[in-house]
Amino acid sequence: QVQLVESGGGLVQAGGSLRLSCAASGRTFSSYVMGWFRQAPGKEREFVATISGGGVRTYYADSVKGRFTISRDNAKNTVYLQMNSLKPEDTAVYYCAAASSTYYRRNDPNEYGYWGHGTQVTVSS
């Protein structure tokens, strides 16, 4: 069982930066692929980024590649999402998720068994 709690969301102007954190419970954090997803009002939840259990391999949606960076600190049971050059279209509730898997390129929300409650990110123009 894994419990996830996101933090770090807020209001930022276009071009600005935010860093999201997701703290996980449990003693087997490094065995989980971790992902970030987002959901804007009236839209389906969409993939943002994933990271392998050891933190070496990452995978990004084309819409955020080059602007967002996913990382993790297994000693702290935490995964991060550094978001730079933010755009109004990045506005959404951001969720972290955990998948019990060794395959890291998982961009389907249905492949993740554990979810946080989300943190709101709003980018003003």
VOPAGU-2260 file (C-alpha; in pm, 1 decimal, decimal comma):
REM VOPAGU-2260
SITE   aa  ch    i         X         Y         Z
SITE  GLN   A    0       0,0       0,0       0,0
SITE  VAL   A    1     129,9     342,0     -96,8
SITE  GLN   A    2      -9,3     677,6       7,3
SITE  LEU   A    3      85,7     984,4    -193,1
SITE  VAL   A    4      62,3    1351,6     -98,5
SITE  GLU   A    5     138,1    1626,9    -349,3
SITE  SER   A    6     245,7    1980,6    -266,9
SITE  GLY   A    7     395,6    2285,6    -433,8
SITE  GLY   A    8     115,1    2397,8    -659,7
SITE  GLY   A    9       6,9    2759,1    -688,7
SITE  LEU   A   10     -46,2    3058,9    -911,7
SITE  VAL   A   11     236,3    3171,0   -1138,1
SITE  GLN   A   12     271,0    3400,1   -1436,8
SITE  ALA   A   13     345,4    3263,1   -1781,4
SITE  GLY   A   14     716,9    3199,6   -1818,4
SITE  GLY   A   15     757,3    3128,5   -1449,0
SITE  SER   A   16     852,3    2812,2   -1263,2
SITE  LEU   A   17     710,0    2583,2    -999,0
SITE  ARG   A   18     839,3    2270,8    -830,5
SITE  LEU   A   19     591,3    2004,9    -730,1
SITE  SER   A   20     668,8    1741,5    -469,8
SITE  CYS   A   21     501,1    1411,5    -396,7
SITE  ALA   A   22     575,4    1239,5     -67,6
SITE  ALA   A   23     509,5     867,1     -48,0
SITE  SER   A   24     456,0     637,6     246,1
SITE  GLY   A   25     589,0     285,5     258,1
SITE  ARG   A   26     926,4     115,5     265,4
SITE  THR   A   27     940,8      -3,3     -96,0
SITE  PHE   A   28     924,1     331,7    -272,3
SITE  SER   A   29    1213,5     249,7    -504,4
SITE  SER   A   30    1023,7     -47,5    -646,6
SITE  TYR   A   31     755,5     179,4    -794,6
SITE  VAL   A   32     751,8     361,1   -1122,8
SITE  MET   A   33     630,9     711,5   -1041,5
SITE  GLY   A   34     433,1     930,4   -1274,5
SITE  TRP   A   35     289,2    1278,7   -1294,5
SITE  PHE   A   36     -42,6    1338,6   -1467,0
SITE  ARG   A   37    -262,8    1644,1   -1498,9
SITE  GLN   A   38    -626,9    1719,9   -1556,0
SITE  ALA   A   39    -768,9    2048,1   -1677,1
SITE  PRO   A   40   -1138,3    2135,8   -1633,4
SITE  GLY   A   41   -1354,1    1947,6   -1882,0
SITE  LYS   A   42   -1063,9    1737,6   -2006,7
SITE  GLU   A   43    -940,7    1387,0   -1947,4
SITE  ARG   A   44    -646,1    1316,2   -1724,1
SITE  GLU   A   45    -329,3    1329,2   -1931,5
SITE  PHE   A   46      20,4    1196,1   -1895,8
SITE  VAL   A   47     301,9    1436,4   -1808,9
SITE  ALA   A   48     611,3    1235,4   -1708,8
SITE  THR   A   49     732,5     911,6   -1554,3
SITE  ILE   A   50    1050,0     799,0   -1384,0
SITE  SER   A   51    1190,2     453,6   -1320,8
SITE  GLY   A   52    1230,6     312,9    -974,0
SITE  GLY   A   53    1600,8     386,6    -960,9
SITE  GLY   A   54    1553,8     733,5   -1105,5
SITE  VAL   A   55    1776,2     678,4   -1407,9
SITE  ARG   A   56    1515,9     659,6   -1683,0
SITE  THR   A   57    1255,7     924,9   -1755,6
SITE  TYR   A   58     980,4     968,4   -2010,8
SITE  TYR   A   59     791,4    1286,7   -2101,4
SITE  ALA   A   60     487,2    1395,0   -2290,5
SITE  ASP   A   61     580,5    1595,3   -2600,2
SITE  SER   A   62     392,4    1895,6   -2463,5
SITE  VAL   A   63     629,6    1931,7   -2166,1
SITE  LYS   A   64     956,1    1793,8   -2303,7
SITE  GLY   A   65    1239,4    2039,9   -2252,3
SITE  ARG   A   66    1042,2    2243,4   -1996,5
SITE  PHE   A   67     960,5    1994,1   -1721,1
SITE  THR   A   68    1197,6    1764,5   -1532,6
SITE  ILE   A   69    1093,5    1467,4   -1321,2
SITE  SER   A   70    1326,8    1339,8   -1050,4
SITE  ARG   A   71    1311,8    1135,3    -733,1
SITE  ASP   A   72    1492,8    1097,2    -404,9
SITE  ASN   A   73    1439,4     742,0    -282,4
SITE  ALA   A   74    1601,4     816,4      51,2
SITE  LYS   A   75    1325,2    1069,9     111,7
SITE  ASN   A   76    1045,5     873,0     -58,9
SITE  THR   A   77     975,1    1177,2    -273,6
SITE  VAL   A   78     928,4    1246,0    -642,5
SITE  TYR   A   79     952,7    1595,2    -791,2
SITE  LEU   A   80     835,0    1776,2   -1099,2
SITE  GLN   A   81    1031,4    2089,5   -1185,0
SITE  MET   A   82     825,0    2299,9   -1423,7
SITE  ASN   A   83     990,2    2584,1   -1613,2
SITE  SER   A   84     869,4    2817,7   -1886,2
SITE  LEU   A   85     512,8    2759,3   -1778,4
SITE  LYS   A   86     230,7    2835,8   -2018,5
SITE  PRO   A   87    -138,9    2906,2   -1953,6
SITE  GLU   A   88    -219,6    2570,7   -2112,6
SITE  ASP   A   89     -28,1    2400,1   -1831,1
SITE  THR   A   90    -304,7    2505,0   -1593,5
SITE  ALA   A   91    -450,1    2190,7   -1435,4
SITE  VAL   A   92    -466,4    1980,4   -1123,9
SITE  TYR   A   93    -145,2    1780,9   -1110,8
SITE  TYR   A   94    -145,3    1428,4    -968,1
SITE  CYS   A   95     135,1    1194,5    -880,4
SITE  ALA   A   96      82,7     822,2    -919,2
SITE  ALA   A   97     265,5     498,7    -843,2
SITE  ALA   A   98     278,7     179,4   -1047,1
SITE  SER   A   99     421,0    -145,6    -916,3
SITE  SER   A  100     630,9    -217,8   -1221,7
SITE  THR   A  101     981,4    -224,1   -1364,0
SITE  TYR   A  102     870,4     -81,6   -1700,2
SITE  TYR   A  103     889,2     297,2   -1675,8
SITE  ARG   A  104     727,9     415,8   -2000,3
SITE  ARG   A  105     376,9     396,3   -1863,5
SITE  ASN   A  106     162,9     684,4   -1988,3
SITE  ASP   A  107    -182,9     529,1   -1933,0
SITE  PRO   A  108    -345,3     636,0   -1604,6
SITE  ASN   A  109    -514,0     294,6   -1582,1
SITE  GLU   A  110    -171,5     137,2   -1528,5
SITE  TYR   A  111    -125,1     317,2   -1198,6
SITE  GLY   A  112    -272,3     173,7    -882,4
SITE  TYR   A  113    -203,5     455,7    -638,5
SITE  TRP   A  114    -285,9     823,7    -666,9
SITE  GLY   A  115    -250,0    1139,5    -466,5
SITE  HIS   A  116    -529,1    1392,9    -424,3
SITE  GLY   A  117    -369,6    1645,4    -657,8
SITE  THR   A  118    -236,1    2000,0    -638,6
SITE  GLN   A  119    -365,4    2293,3    -842,5
SITE  VAL   A  120    -132,0    2473,7   -1081,3
SITE  THR   A  121    -261,5    2792,1   -1238,8
SITE  VAL   A  122     -60,7    2983,3   -1498,0
SITE  SER   A  123    -180,3    3332,9   -1578,5
SITE  SER   A  124    -112,2    3502,7   -1910,8
